[in-house]
């Protein structure tokens, strides 16, 4: 089996020195030294130009030298990216090209001739062909810069997880750009520390090892040692395992020849199926309900407009451009999402960068300066008020349907035998918790305890780790299915027995009418709840003119448009 590992090294350009020191000592240095010791390692790696500048600034030249040495030996390859981790689908072609070029210039300066990227890593694996404001699409831009492939999450294949054919090479239709998909399941299992030994690794991969496929895993480098102390040992176990042939991503076409043309869907490496159906893939950076996000992007547009109007020969142009580049970082948007990520400090840093850039633009008008100061003050004041009044805590608590559907809603929310599915998993997770505690595997016991709590309280929607998938690693598939069927039978018997139970089921089915797409037809009279009426539950009657939810089921009701133009989720069908 061929295994291509991808590691993403990134820190914000103005990361605090003490935080950087911790990450270097806990993660970066052990990783690089561990790779040096293992001569059979082949690895694909992304490191941003912004991070290389940080490492140089604070005296970590040994890490830069180590990366240069490993690349010179042909054991690692570098990918390109955007220097300051900008979210590329939100930029025009000129800004995308600039972010990539300044990244490559910086990396070439520090890494020398060893920096010869053939592949491209878009920050957050954020991909979109169609939402660029102007110019060529993203594949065309990346191809024109000389890159041969791009890495995306597997959900970008067709909007689903688990459908990628890893015996084929994939090429983006209408371009020469290859795309390699990160397998989400195993990447997440490793990041979760559930797979943290050779034994659990082989258990998780038993169906794949002899399948003749290739494997691409992709993770943040900081996962190993910093976010997960000791997990770098798991990575070294992978590197030492003779059952796998470790290759770089660029080597995959040497072993697999069949090419399949595809058209990747708009997504990030955290996107869910529901995100794609609701067209909310970039919600963490641009939420239409988040006024801070709206101001951040309007502020960004203001700055870019003024910078683009500058005379490039002006002595101050290079300084202003550098400040602009830095201000395009995606970090301050992400930390302003409050779903659930929030940092008042990072929000202020981002707003100040934009204000500072505006102030350095030569001959900028008084009106533009006032507009910039107004955006800054609105962003900071609103962010502070949200935090002071408790709104942030409430926003984090609320589980909005535009994000993901909690497992509890997908099981108990469906009623009938599906209730048994929920209780089957709760039972199995509690058993694993007890077993782990008995074996003194306390970290694992805590993980299962937390998984149960999240499922019970519908907090699982924000996890990058799917507890349900993790459970299937610990318990043989056959046993899982038998347990589910046992609980389902129990609920079937209950629902088919007492008259009052059957009556309860009728009520549930009446409620469920609006949750199933198959029950809703164009021209049908329905009762919907408008967005502004969600807190009160007020119902609005009307005739369906368009069905907006593409999935077959939604726990809060299928979204429709009425003939009068109003939009809401169906609660009852006439």
N, C-alpha and C positions, 0 to 999 in steps of 0.2 A: 504494500500500500504506500502510495506517495503522499507525503504530508508537507504542505506549505504553511509555515507559521508566519504570521504578520504581527508586528508590535508597533504601536503608535506612541512615540515620545512627544509629549507636549506640556508646556506650562505657559501661562499668560506672560506677556512680555514684561510686565512690571510685578512679577511674583516677588513676595517678600523673601529676603535672604534666608531667614531662619526656616521658612517652609521649604525653600529650595534645598537647603542643606540636608534637611530630614529626608527628602525624596531621593537626593543623590546617594546618601549613605544607606538608606533602607532598600532602595530599588535599583537605581541606575548602575551604581558601581558593582554590586553583587551580580547583576545580570551580565554586564560586560565581561567581568572576570570569569564568570561561569561559562560563558560562550567561548572565551579564549582557551579554556582548559579542555573543551570538547571539540576535537578536530573534525568530527563528522557532521558538525552542525552546519546546516544551510538555512538562512533566515532572510526574510524580507522585512525591512525596517523603514519607518518614516520618522524623521526628526525634523521639526520645524526650524527654519532659520532664526526665529525669535528665541527659541530655546538654546540654540548654539551660541548666540550672542550672550545670553544669560550665563551659560557655563563658562564662557571666556571671561566675562566681566568679573565673576566671583572666584576665579582661580581654579576651575575644574578642568584644566587643560588635559589632564590624564584621561578623562573620558573621551574627549575629542580625538586624542591620539589613539586611544583604544579602538574607536570606531573606524578611524582611517586605516589602522593596521588590519582589522578584520576584513574590511572591504578590499584592501590590497591583496589579501590572501584569497579572495574570491568566495569567502564563506558567508558574507552578507551582501545584499543589494539594497540600495536606497530607492525610495520612491520620492516623487515630487509632491508638493501640496501648496496651499496658500500660506504665506509666511506668518501672518497674524491670525490664522484660524478664522478667516471670514467665511460666512455662509454664502457660498457661490451662487445659488439660484436667485439670490436677492440683488445681485450686482449685474451691471451691464458688461458687455464683452471687453471693453477697454480696461475696466477695473479688475475683471477676472484675470486677464492676461498679465496685468501689472503685478497682482498679488503672487502669481506663479513665478514670474521672471525675477522679482526681487528675492523670493525665497531661494531660487536656484543660484542667483548671484551670491547670496550669503553662504549657502551650503558649499558652493564651489570654493569660496574663499577659505573656509575652515577645513574642509575635507579634501581639497585638492582634486587631483585627477581620479581619485577613488569614487568621486561622486558622479555617476553616470546613470541617472534614473531612466528606466524604460517604462515604468508604471507610474500611475497617478492615484493619490489618495485624496478624495474630496473631504474636507472637514465634516465630521459627523456622518460620513458617507451620504451626505445630502445630495440628492440627484433630482434634476428636472430638466426635461428637454424644452418645455413650452413656456415656462414662466419668466424667462429672461426678458428684461424690458426691451432690448433691441439687439440686433446683430445675429450671428450664427448661434446654433444650439451648442450645448456643452460638449457633446462628443466631437463636433467639428472643431471647436476651439482647442480641446485637448490634443486631438490628432495633429492639428496644424503646428503645435509646439513640439512635435516629434515623439510624443509618447505612444506606446504600442498598446497599452491596456489600462483599465481602470478597475478598482476594487469597490464593490458595493455589497450591501447585505443581501441575503438570499430572498428577502421579501420583495426586492426590486425586480425579481424575475417576472412574476405575474401577479404580485399582490398577495401571494400566499407563502407560508413557510412550509418547507418539506417537499417541494416539487422540483428542485433543481436536479438535472441529470449530470452528476459529477463524473460521467464517463465521456462527456462531450466538452468541446471548447465552444464558448458562446461569443458571438460577435454582434455588435449593435447594428441593427438594420440601417442601411443608407450610409454606413461609414466603414472604415477599416479598423476601428477601435475594438479590441477584445475586451470582454468584461469577465472578471473572476468574482464569484460570489462567496462571501463569508458564510460558513455554516453556523447558524445561530445556536442550535441546540448544544453542540459540544463546546463551542466558545463560552456559552453561559455556564455550562456545567463546570468547566475549569475555573472561570472567574468566581463562581459561587463557593469554591473550595469543597464542594461535594466530591468532585473528582480530585483527589489530592494524593493518590498513590498509584503504583503500577497496577495493583489489583482492581481498584475501582475504575481506572482508566480502561482496562481491557474489558471489564464488565459493561461499561458504557458503549464500547466500540465493537463488541463481539460480532455483530451482524455486518460490520463494515470492513474488518481487517482483511478478509479473504474475498471481498466483493469485486476487486479489480478497479475500484474507483479511486479518485484522488480526493484529498481533503484540504480545505482552506479554513484555518481558524484565525481570528483577528481580535486583538484585545489591546487595551491601554497598557503600556509598559508599567505604569505606576501600580497596577493591580498586584504585581509580584513584589512583595516585601513591604510596600507602603500601605496600600489599602488592605492587603491581606498578608500580615506578617507570616513569613515562612513559606508562602506559596511558591516562591522562586524554586524551592526544592522539587515541587511538582513539575515545573517546566524543565528542570534538569533531568527528571525521570523520563520525560518525553524525549529529550535529546539523547538519552542513553539507551532507549529502547530499540533493540535490533529488529523488532517486528516492523518498523517503519523505515522507509527511505526518505530522509529529510531533503526537501528540495526548496528552491526559491520559486516564487510565483512565476517568474519569467521562464522557468524551466518546464512548466506544465505542458506547453505545446510540443515539447520534444517527445512526450510520452503518449499524448492523446491527439488524434488527427481529425476526427469527425467534428465538423463545425455546424453549429445551429445558430441561425439568425434570430434575434429577439429584439423587443422594444421595451427596455426597462421602464417601470412605472415610477412616478414621483414618490420618493421615500427617503428615510434616514435609517441608520442602523438601530434605532429604537422604535421605528414605526410598527404599529399593529395593523391587523386586518381592518379593524374598525376605523383607525385613523385614515386609511386609504379610502374606505367606502364613504367616509364623511368629508374627505378632502381636507383633513386637519393634520397632515404630515409634519408641518413646520410650526405647530402650535406653541412649542417651547420658545420660539424666537419671534413669532408674529401672531399673536392671539387677537382676533378682531374685538374680543370683549375686554381686552386689557388696554386701558387708555395710556398707560406708561409705554407699552410697546408702540402704540400709534405715534406718540410724541418722539420716541427714540428714532423711529424710521423717518419721520418728517424732518427731524433735526439732521439726520444723516443726509437726506436728500438736499437740504438747504446747504450744508457744507460742501457736498460734492458739486452742486451747481456753481457755487462761488469759486471753488478751486479750479474747475474745468474752464472757467472764464479768465483765469489768470494768464498773464504773459509768461510763457515758459522760460524766457530769457531773464526774467527778473531775478536779482541776486537772492531773494528770499524764497524762490519757488521750491528749491530742493528741501528746505526746512519745512515748509508748509505741506509739501507732498508726503514727507516722512510722517508728520503728525497725522495726516489724513489716513495713511495706510494703517497706522496703529489704531485709529479710532474705528476702523471697520471690523475689528475683532468681534466675534459672535458672543463673547463671554458675558458682556453686560446685558444683552438681550435675554440670554438664557437665565441669568440670575434674577431677572425681573419677571419671570413667568409666574412664579408663586404656585406652580402646579407640578411639583411642590417646591421648586428651587427658588431660593430667595437669599439675597445678600444686599443689604443697604449700601455697604461699602463698595461692592463691585458696580452697582447701579450708578453711584456717584462718580466713580472713576471713569466710567464710559461717558457720562454726560459732560464731565469736566474736559475730557479729551476733545470732544466736539466743540465745546466753548473755547478752549485754548487754541484749537486750530483756526477758528473764526477770527479770533483776536490777532493772529499772526498774518492774516491775509492782508497784503498791502492795499491801501486805499479802500478798504471795505467801508460801505456806507453806514451811517449812523442807524438807519432803519434795520439793516441786516444784523448789526450788533445787538440792537434792542430785541429783535426777534430771537436771536440765539440765546441771549440772557433769559428771555421769557421761557423758552423751551427748557433750559437748564433748571430754572426755578420751579417750573411746573412739575418736572420729573422728580426733583429732589423733595419738594414739599409734599407731593402726593405719595411718594414712597414712604416718607417719614410718617405721614398721617395713617397710611395703611398699616404700618407696623405698630404705631402707638395705640391705635383704636382697636387692634385685634383682628382687623380685616384679613391680614395675611394668614393668621392662624385658621380663620374660618374658611378661606379659600383653599388652604391645604387640606382641610378636613372634608370639604365637599367633594364628592365623587361625581363629576359631571359626565354625562353620557357621551359628550363629544370626544372624550379621551378613550377609554376602554371599558369593557363590560366586566364587572367583577364575576368571579367564578360562582359565587353564591346566587347571583341573578340569573346566570346561565343554567343553573340546576334547580334549586328550590323555586326560583322565579318562574320556571316552566311548569311546576306542579307535577302531580302524578308520580310515576316511577322515577322521574328525573331527580326527585328529592332524595331518593336512595343513593344516587351517584354522589351527591354532596356528602352525605353521612358516611358513605363507604371510604372516601378519601380522608375525611376527618379521623375516622377510626384507624386507618392505616398509618397516618402521620403521627397520631398519638402513640401507636405501638412502636414506631421507629424512635420516637423521643424516649420512651421507657427503655428500649433496648440500648440506645446510645448512652443513656445515663448509667445503666447497669454495667456497661463496658468501660465506663469512665471516659467516654468520648464526649466531653462536655460541650465542646464547640458545636459538634453535630447535634447534640441534644437541644442546644439553644436555637439552632437553625430551624429544627422541626417545631419547637415550641412557638417560635415567631411566625412560622408558616401557617400554623393553625390559627393563631391570633389574627393574622392578616386576612385569611379566608373568612373567618367568622365575622370580622368587622369591615369587610369589603375594601381592604387596603391593598389587595394584591395587584390592582391595576397599574401601580407605579413601579413595580418590581421589574428589573431587567431579567431576573431569574424566574422562570415559571416553575413554581413548586410542584405542580402536577407532573411535569416532565422529570424533575429531579426524583420524585418518588418512584417512578418507573425504573430508574437506575438501581435503586435500593431493593426493590421487590420484583421478582421475576414477572414477566408480562402475563403469563398464564394465571398466576395467583392474583394479580391485580384485577384481571377480568372476572375471575370467579368471585372475588369479593364484591365487585360492583353488581354482578348479577344476583348475588345473595340479597343484597340490600334492595335492589330493584324489585325482586320478587316479593319481599316483605311489604313494600309500598303498593304493589299491584293488588295484593290480597286485602290490604286495608281499604283501598279505594273501591274495590269490588264488593265489599261486605256490607257494612251498616248503611241504611238509607240516609242518615244524616251526613255520612262521609261522601256518599254519591252526590248529595245536594251541594256540599261544599265544593266538589269538583266542578259541578255545573257553574257555580259562581266564578270559580277560577277561570273556566273556559270562556265565560262571558267577558271577563277582564282581558283575557289573553287575545281575544279577537283582534284588538288593535296592535298587538305585538307581532303578529304573523303577517308577512307580506302577501301570502297567498290568499288571505281573507279580504284583501282590500282591492277594489276595482275602480277604474276611472268612471265617473258619473255617479258613484255611490254617495249616499248621505252618511256623514260621520260626525262624531263629536271629537274635537281636538282640544289640546291645551296649548295655548300660545306661549311663546318664550317668556313674555312679560307676566304671564299668569301662573308660572310654574310653582311659585311659592303658595298661592292661594288655591290652586287646583281648579280655577274657574274654567268651564267648558264652553267652547264655541262651536256652533253647528254650521255645516256647510256641505257643498258638493265637491268631491275630489276631482281636480283637473290634472294633477301630476303626482306621481309617487316618487319621492326624492331619496328614500333609503333603498340601496341596492341589495342589502343582505336580506336573508329570508326571515330573520328574527331580530327584534330589538326589545329589551326589557322595559324601556320607557315609552314604547309605542313607535310604530313606523311613521317617519316624517313625510308629510304630504303638503301639497299646495292646493288651496281651495280655489274655486272659480273666481272669487273676489280678490285673489292674490295673497291672502293671509297664509302663513306657514306655521305648522305646529305638528305635534305628535298625536296620533290617533289613540283615543281612549275607549271609545265605544263605536259600534257599527250599527246603523239602523236596520 
